[in-house]
Amino acid sequence: MYPQKKGRLTIQCDEMWSFVGNKGNKQWIWLAIDVDTREIVGVHIGDRSAQGAQKLWNSLPSVYRQCAVAYTDFWALHK
């Protein structure tokens, strides 16, 4: 369990891709990073879909899901 942080919670979310075996098998690595501590607080590996974005969100500790301000690159699925 993550300790309860005090003060503002800010996360930065982004994704990048790599491939497994061949370039037709893209795998997206989604990360959520605490801006203040630079800790990775959420991660999902899978496709680049709305379901992937939801899985990243679900991977965050509850304190971040409840209180954090999230910044993204404004890709449609991040909104």
Buried (B, 14 or more C-beta within 10 A) or exposed (E): EEEEBEEEBBBBBBBEEEEEEEEEEEBBBBBBBBBEEEEEBBBBBBBBEEEBBEBBBEBBBEBBBEEBEBBBEEEEBBE
